[in-house]
Amino acid sequence: MGILPTNTLLVKYKIKDNSLCDLCNNNEETISHLFWECTKTQILWHNLTEFLKTKNITFEITRLEALLGITNGTHCYIKNLLTILMKRFIYLMKLNKRNPSFTIFLNYIKERMKIESLIALSKDKFGIHSDLVKIFN
């Protein structure tokens, strides 16, 4: 079942003629390829891990976690939110036919953190959210 319209699915439904990844133009664009296997995507995940290390946060997001989410463990909330934001960012870059870069991702995430902070404050749940805000400020 195709929930997210990748190029592979769009070719199947005869909406597109080409199933190659919009980011790398080298491989068939499946969900797994777009969000994990693509060379452009791998650079983003690597840069995120390296950035977090500079903030003394040492964890890596695995392929399975990137595709399906994290259910438990240390930093579960932060990992899930970062994973969701990264995948949304990747898909926005695909839709806008832009080359994804980590600098653009950092700007994107800082804007999202402003919005998330306002939501958390309005629901009196800023405590759980404050750690993530500190990372990107």
C-alpha positions in Angstrom: 0.0 0.0 0.0 1.4 3.4 -1.0 0.7 6.0 1.6 3.4 8.4 0.5 3.6 9.1 -3.2 7.2 8.3 -4.1 8.2 8.3 -7.8 8.0 4.5 -7.8 4.3 4.7 -6.9 3.6 7.6 -9.2 5.0 5.6 -12.1 2.9 2.6 -11.2 -0.2 4.9 -11.4 1.0 6.4 -14.6 1.3 9.9 -13.1 5.1 10.1 -13.7 7.3 8.5 -16.4 10.4 8.2 -14.3 10.8 6.4 -11.0 14.3 7.7 -10.2 14.9 9.6 -6.9 14.3 13.3 -7.3 17.2 14.0 -4.9 20.0 11.8 -6.4 18.6 10.7 -9.8 20.5 7.4 -9.4 18.1 4.9 -7.8 14.5 4.0 -7.8 12.7 6.3 -5.4 11.0 4.1 -2.7 10.2 5.2 0.8 13.3 3.4 2.1 15.5 4.9 -0.5 14.2 8.5 -0.1 14.4 8.6 3.7 17.5 6.4 4.3 19.4 5.0 1.4 19.7 8.0 -0.9 23.3 9.5 -0.8 21.8 13.0 -0.2 19.7 11.7 2.7 22.6 9.8 4.2 24.6 13.0 4.3 21.8 14.7 6.2 21.5 11.9 8.8 25.3 11.8 9.2 25.5 15.6 9.7 22.7 15.4 12.3 24.6 12.8 14.3 27.8 14.9 14.1 25.9 18.1 15.1 24.3 16.4 18.1 27.8 15.2 19.2 28.8 18.9 19.4 25.9 19.3 21.9 27.1 16.2 23.9 24.3 14.1 22.7 25.6 10.8 21.4 23.1 8.6 19.7 22.6 7.5 16.1 19.3 6.9 14.4 19.2 3.6 12.7 17.5 2.8 9.4 14.6 1.1 11.2 14.2 4.0 13.6 14.3 6.5 10.7 11.6 4.6 8.8 9.3 3.4 11.6 10.1 5.6 14.6 11.5 4.9 18.1 9.3 3.2 20.7 11.5 3.3 23.8 14.9 4.0 25.2 17.1 7.0 26.0 16.2 10.2 24.2 13.1 8.6 22.7 11.2 11.9 22.5 14.1 13.8 21.0 14.9 11.0 18.5 11.3 10.7 17.4 10.8 14.4 16.9 14.1 14.8 15.0 13.2 11.9 12.9 9.8 13.2 12.0 11.2 16.7 11.3 14.0 15.2 9.1 11.7 13.1 7.1 9.3 16.1 6.6 12.3 18.2 5.5 13.5 15.6 3.1 10.1 15.3 1.5 9.7 19.1 1.2 13.1 19.3 -0.5 11.9 16.6 -2.9 8.6 18.4 -3.7 10.3 21.7 -4.2 13.1 20.1 -6.3 15.8 21.5 -4.0 19.1 20.0 -3.0 18.8 19.2 0.7 21.6 20.7 2.9 22.2 20.4 6.6 22.4 24.2 6.8 18.9 24.5 5.4 17.7 21.8 7.7 19.1 23.6 10.8 17.3 26.8 9.7 14.1 24.8 9.1 14.4 23.0 12.5 15.0 26.3 14.4 11.8 27.7 12.9 9.9 24.5 13.8 11.3 24.7 17.4 9.8 28.2 17.7 6.4 26.9 16.7 6.8 23.8 18.9 7.8 26.0 21.9 4.7 28.1 21.6 2.5 25.0 21.4 4.3 23.4 24.4 3.9 26.6 26.4 0.2 26.9 25.6 -0.3 23.4 26.8 1.9 23.8 29.9 4.3 21.1 28.7 7.4 23.1 28.0 9.4 21.1 30.5 9.7 18.0 28.2 10.3 20.2 25.2 12.9 22.5 26.7 15.8 20.0 26.2 15.2 20.0 22.4 14.9 23.8 22.2 18.3 24.1 24.0 20.0 21.9 21.4 19.1 24.2 18.5 19.5 27.6 20.1 
